[in-house]
Amino acid sequence: MAALGPVRLLRAAAAASSRRWLFCASPIAGAWQGCSSAAAAVRAARPFSLSARAVLSSEDKITVHFINRDGDKLTAKGKPGDSLLDVVVNNNLDIDGFGACEGTLACSTCHLIFEDHIFEKLDAITDEEMDMLDLAYGLTETSRLGCQICLKKSMDNMTVRVPEAVADVRQSVDMSKNS
C-alpha cells in the first residue's frame, strides 16, 4: 500500500475520528486492525498476553482474620501491598464505621489491635498515624491504623482485633461546632 500524502492523511484521520473507531490488538499475533469501540471494550476485557506472574492466583493472596466488635471472626483475602482498609472495603466486610475517612488519616475508625509477633514486623509508625491513634478508644501497645498497614506475605493468616468502641475524630469536631 502506498504511503498517504499529508492532505490525504489528515482527511483520513478526520473521517476516522467522526466514526468513533479505535485501533486495537487483533487476536492474530502482531496484526493491528480497526475495530469499533464496543469491540475494543470486549477485547480489552480479555487479556492480550499473560505471564504466570501477571495473574494473581488465590495462592498469591494473603488471608486476614478480623475479630469483629461482637466477637465474630471475619475472614478475607487481599493482595500484597493492599492496606487492611482495602481488604475490608474490597471484601465488603461488615465492620461498622470502619475507615470513615477512606484512608486519609483524618480519623481512627480503622484502629486495629495486632498480635505481638505480627506487630513487631510492621513498618515504623508515622507521626501523623500516632496523632490519630492518640484519639482512638481502647488503645493498646499493639494498636495501629488499618489504612496504614500494607499486606506482606509474612502476614498470611494473621488475626487482628477490632476494638470494642470506635472514635471518629470528625464526629467530635462536628459536635463541638453544634455546641
N, C-alpha and C positions, 0 to 999 in steps of 0.2 A: 504494500500500500504506500502510495506516495505521501510525502510529508505535506501537511496543510500549510498554506501561507498564513501570515499573521491575521489578515482580514477574515479568511475562512475559519481560522481557529477561534477568533473572537465570536463570530456568528454561531459556531457550533457550541461554544461554552454558554452563550446566552440562551440558546434553544434548549440545551440540556438542563439549565437551572430552572426554566419555567415548567419543565415536565417532572420535577422532583425525583430525579433519578440519582442513585448513589452508585459508586463503584464499590464492589465488594469481592471478596475472595471466592473464586469458583471452587467447587469440590475437586476439580481436576488440578492436580499439583502444578503450581507455577502459573496457571492461567488466570486472567482477570477478565471480567465481563461486567457489563452494565446490568443492574437489576433494580427493581422498584424498591421503594423504602420499606414496604411490607415484607418483601422477600429478604431484604437486608436484615430486618429485625429477626426473622426466623433463623437466618444463618448466623446472626450474632449470638443467638441463644445456644447454638451448637458450637462447641469448641472447635477451632480450626486445627490446632495441634496441641496435644497434651503430653507432658512428660510425667513420669511417675512422681516426681517431686511437686509438680504443679497441682496435682489433685490431692486435696486434703481428705484422707480417709478417716473413718471413725477411730482408727488406731492412732492417728496423729493428734486427736483431740484430747483435751485434759478434762478429767472428771472432777467436779467440785460438789461437795455435800454441804448444804446450808441447813443449820438447825434454826428454824423459824422461832419467832417470839412465843408461839404456843407450844413449842417442843416438837413440831412436825419436822421430819427430815425431807428436804427437797434436794433432788439430785439433778445436776445439769452438766452439759459439756460446753467447752469453749476452745478456741484456737489459741495456740501460743501467741502471746502479745496482746490478747484481749484483756481488758480490765475486768475485775469482778462485777462492776456495774454493767458492763457489756453483756456478761454471761447472764445476769438476772434479767435484763431487758430482752435480749435476743431469745431467751428460752421462756419468756413470759411467766416468770416465777411470781407467785402471789406473796410478795413481801410488802406489806402495807407501807406506803410513803417512801419506799427505798429509792434513793437517787433523785430527789425532788429538783435539784439544781442541774441535773443532767451532766454531772461531772465537771462543773466549772469551779469547784472549791468554794462554793458560796453557802453551803450548809453542811450538816454532819449526818444526814439521813442514811448514808451508805456505810455508817460505822459498823465494823465487824470486829469480832474477837477471834484471834488466831490461836492455834495450838502452839506451844513453846517451840517445838522443833521446826515448824514452818516459819514462825515469826523471826527466828534467828537468821533465816536465809533471805528475808525480804530486803529490798533495796533501802537505802537510807531515807529517812523521813525528811521532808522539806519543812521550812519554817511556816509556809502557808498551810500545809496539812496539819501541822502541830497547832496552829492557831484555831483551826476548825475543830480539832479533836478536844481542845480545852473546853469547848462549849457542848460536848456530847454527854448524854446521860450514860451512866454505867461504864465510865472509862476504866480500863484496866491497863496493866503493864504491856499487854499484847494487843492493844487496840490499834486499828488503822482504818483509813477510809477506803472502801472498796473501789472507788473511782481512781485511786492512785496505785493500786496493786495490779500489775500485769502478770498474766499466767506464764509459767515456765514449766517445762517437762518435770522438774523436780517437785512440783506441786500436785501432780496427778494423785487423785483420790484423797485430797486433803479435806478436812472438815472445818468449817468456820461457823461461828455462832453469831446470830443477830441479837443484839441486846434487847432486853425486855421493854425498854422505853426508847423513844426517839426524840431528839431535839432538832427542830428546824429553826436555824438562826433567822431565817427570813420571816417566820411567823412572829418571833419575839420583836423584831423590828417593826412589823406591821401593827402589832398590839400596842407598842409604845406610841405609835402615831395616833392611834384612836383614843388614848387616854388623855 
